[in-house]
Amino acid sequence: MDNDNIARVVSEHRERYVVRTRKGDFEGEIMGNLRFTATSRADFPAVGDWVDIMEYDEDKVLIQSIHPRSSVLERQAVGNQGDRQIIAVNVDCALIVQAVDRDFNLNRVERYLALCLQAKIEPVVVLNKIDLIEKDVLVALLESVKKRSPGVRALAISNETEAGYEELLALIEEEKTYCLLGSSGVGKSTLTNKLTGQNPMQTDEISSSTGKGRHVTSHRELFSISNEAFLIDNPGMREVGIADAGEGLEATFEDITEAALHCKFKDCTHTSEKHCAVLEGLESGDIDPESYENYLKMEREKDHFEATAMEKRQKDKDFGKMIRNVKKDLNSLSDKRKGSYGK
């Protein structure tokens, strides 16, 4: 941030932003040109963006433009089929946080991995609350992650005792941006508090009767952590919908992807075809059955999203064409009336 006219978006509240410059934090508003040229939500600033600004008040700035993004982490928008929701941008590494006592779910981990790998973001699985389980259980959990996601780094920590923090802190590199992904109650806010050395994020206790935690974070926010690095904390995500994450799925399910290269038919669906190398791998035990089922489910989601997005684009195109025709007819009618008045 050597330029006073360059800032980074640290939080967003319904198109009202807070941006950080060398001079400090300012409220940010989008300039009209940026707003009216936007064709989708992705054209608006997101947490993690570098933007060009112009000061217009003591504590307020105008956001003029967005710098090119090095990465975009996104999922299928909840409740809006065919739309994407940006989770964070310009992220180098995503910490996928899972609570080992109740939240641990390998299928969900694979979903996060697909999103990260599609965005070319390095994923690290962080198993939290290890103080609540026995060591042999933890070893088994780590082994299950390794088996389902070979090559993906996994580590174990406890926010309560800070066990494993030394290994976690060793990951943090200067000037890189990290983000936390996970469900509510897995300990993301507490982890943010620990890494920042402050208490910026409010946390609620886990209910002893229901075992469920209530995450009070309602928005994404970027914080500065050690070594001039940055951390983006996200609200807990109940749904991790897959958009058009084709490359992400291929990288997540690498064993299935490699087996598919040997299928007899190029358009093999890996469900019932003869000479399907994926089904053969499933039968021989080389492919995990649960991972296979998760892969099929996520592939169906991806295909449905792509079809819905295409249909939505066509509807938008048809609607735009209708508006242009209406304007053309109105202009033509106006010209005719002007001509009749001149007679």
N, C-alpha and C positions, 0 to 999 in steps of 0.2 A: 504494500500500500504506500508507494512512494509518491503517488499523485493525489493531491487533495480533492480532485474531481472523480476519483475512483473509490467506491465503497463496496462493502460486502453485506448482503442481506442476512440479518441474524434472526429475524422473526417476522411472522406475517399474521395479521388479524383481519380477515375479510378485506383484502386488498389495501389494508393499511400496514405499512412496513416500518421496521426499525432497521437502519443501516449503520454500519460501523466504518469510520474513517480514522485517519491519524489524529484528528481533533477530538474524537469521541463518537458517541452514538447520537443519531438524529432520527426524527420521524420522517418517513419518506412517502411521497405520493407519486403516482404514475402521471407522467405528462400526457396530454390529450393525444398527441400523435402516436405514442406507444400504445395507448388504449384502443384507439380507433383502427389501427392497422393490425391488431391482433386477430388471428383467425381461430384460435383455440386457447384453452386455459394454459397450455404449454408455452404460449407466447408472453405470458405475464411473468414477473419475477418470482423466484422460489427461494426458499431458505438455502443458502450456500452460493447463490449467484453473485458474481462480480458485476457491478453496474456503474454506468457513468451518471453522475449527479450534478445538479446545479443548486446552489444554496439560494433560498429566497426568504428566509426568516432566521431568527437566532437559533432555533432548535428544529427547523424543518428544512427539507431539501426536496427537489423534484428529481425523479428517476427518469433519465432521458433515454437510455438504451441498455441492453443486456449484452455482456460479453459472451463469446462462444463458450459452450459448456464442454468440459472434458468428460463428464459422465452424467447420465440422467437415470436415477433410480425411480421406477414407477410401477404401479400395479393397475389392475382393472378397477375403475372407479366404482365405489359401492353404490348400488341403486341406479347407476346410469350405464346401461349396456352399450358397449361399443365406444366408451370413453375411457381415457386413461387418467390416473391421478398421480401427479408427481409427489414422491416422498421426499427426495432431497437431490441436490445437484452438486457437481464438482466434488464428489466423494471418492476417496482413494481406497478406503477399507471399511467394510461393514462388520460390526460385531453383532452376531446373531445370538441373542441372550435367551437361554432356556432355564427355567427353574427345575432342578432335579427332583424336587419333592412331589410336584403335581403337574407342572406344565409340560414336562418333557414329551416331545412328540416328533419322531423322525420324519413323518410325512410333512409336517409343517416346516421342519428344517430344510427339506428338499425344495419346498416352495420358495423359501427365502433364497436358497442357493441359486435357483433358476433366475430370480429377479436380479440378483447380484451379478451373476455370470453373463447375463444378457447385457448388462450395463458396463461390462468390463471392470467390475469392482471386485477387489479381493475380499472373499468372505472368511471370517473366522468364527467358529462356533464357540460360544462361551457358556459353560454349564455353571450356573450360579446356585447358591444356597447349599453347598456341599457339606456344611456343618450339620445339616439335617438328616444325612444318610450315612450308612456305614461305608468303609473304604472299599470293600469288595463289590458293593452295589455301584459305586462310582466307577470302578475299573470296568465293570460290565457295560455301563452306559457309554463310557469313552470308546470301548471296543465296538459297540454297536454303531456309533457315529463313524468310526474308521471303516467298518465293514460296508456301510451303506454309502459313504461318501469318501472313498479313498483319495488321498491327496489334499483334502481340506483340513486345515489346521484346527485343532480343538484343544481347548484348555479349560481348567476347572478353577472356580474361585468361590470365595465366601465374602459377601459384603459385611457380614457380622464380624468375622475374625480376621478378614483381609488375607486369608490364605490364598495363594495363587496370584496375588497382586504383583509380586515381583516379575513374574513371567508376563503378566498382562502389560505392565508398564514398559517392559522391554520391547513391546510391539510398537510403541508410540514413536514416530519419527518426526523430526522437525519439519514444519510447514505443510504437513499432510493433514487431510481432513478425514475424520472417522465419523461413523454414524451408528446409533444403536437401533436394533430391530428386535421386536419381540412382543408378546402379548402383555396385557395389563397384569401387574403384580409380580413380574419376574425379577424386579429389582433394578430397572433401568435408571430410574430417578436417583436412587441411592448411589448407584455406580457413578452417575454424573456428578453428584455432590462430592464423592470421594476423589474423582479425577480432577475436578476443578479446584479442590481445596476450599470450596465455599459451601453455601447451602442455598443455591439458587432454585432448586426444584423441590416443591412441597410433595411429601409422600404420605400415604395413609397406611395404617397397619393392616395386616392380613387378618381376616376374621378367623378365629379359632374354630368356630362352629361350621362355617361353610368352606373354609380353606381358600376363599377368594379375596383378592386384593382389589382395592379401588384406586386406579391411577388417576390423579387429579390433573395431570398434564393434558391440556386440551389443544395444544398447538405445537408446532415444530420450532425448535430454537437452537441456535448455534452458540457454543461457548468456547472460550480459549482455555486450553489445558497446557500441561508442561511442554517444554521444548518448542514453544511457539507453534504448537499444533492446535487443531480445532476439533470439536466434538459436536455432532448434531444429535439431539435427543428427540425421539418421535413419540407421539401418543401410542398407547397399546393398540395393536391391530387385531381385530377379531377375524377379519377376512383378508386373506392374501390371494386375491384373484389374479390369475395369469392372463396377461394381454398377449401380444404377438411376440412371445419370448422363445422363438424357434431355436436360436443359437444357445440360449440359456438352458433350454431343456436338453439339448444335445450334450452340452458340457456337464450338466448335472447327472444325467443318466448315461455316462460314458460307456459303461459295459453294454447297455442296450443299443446304443448308437453304433458301437463297433460290431456287435453281432448282426445288426440290421444290414451291414454292408455285404453280408454273405447270404442274404435272403434270395431266393430264386427270382422273385418278382420285385421290380423297383417300387411299385405302388403297394407293397405289402403293408397291411394294417397291423400285423403281429398279433392277430386275435384268433384266426381260424385257418389260415392258408397252409397248404402243404409245403414242405421244404422251407419253412420259416425258421431261420437260424435263431431268432429270439425265443420262439416257443421251444426249440430244441435246447437252448441254454437254460430255460426255465425248468424243463424236465430233468436236465442233468444236474441241476443245483448250482450252476455257474451264475445264474441271475436270481436275485432275491425276490420271492413272490410278492411281498408287500411293496417293495420298490417298483416292481413291474405294474402292479395295480395302480399305484400312485402316478406312475408315468402315463398310463392310459387315461386316467382321469384328467391329468393336467393337459395332455394333448387334446382331449375333447374340449376342454375349456378354451385352449388357444384357438382351435378351429372355429368354435362358436363365436369367440370374440372377433376374429378376423372377418367372419361372414357378417356379423352384426355391424361391425365398423364399416364394411363396404356398403351395406344397405343404408346405413345412416348417411354416408357420404353422398350416395345417389339421391337420397331424399333432400339433403341440403342443396345439392346441385339443381334438382328439379324445382325446389322452392325459390332458389336464386333466379333461375330462368323465368319463373312465373312473375317474380317481382319486376324483373327487367322488362318483360312484356307489358305489364300493367303500366309501368312508367312510360314506355314507348307509346302506348295507346292514349294515355293522358296527355302526353306532349302533342301527339297528333291531333287530339280533340281540341286542345288549347290553340294550336295553330289554325285550325279550321274556324274557330270562333273569332280569332283575331282577324282572319281574312274576311269573314262576313261583316264584322264591324266596320271594315274599311270601305265597304261598298256603299 
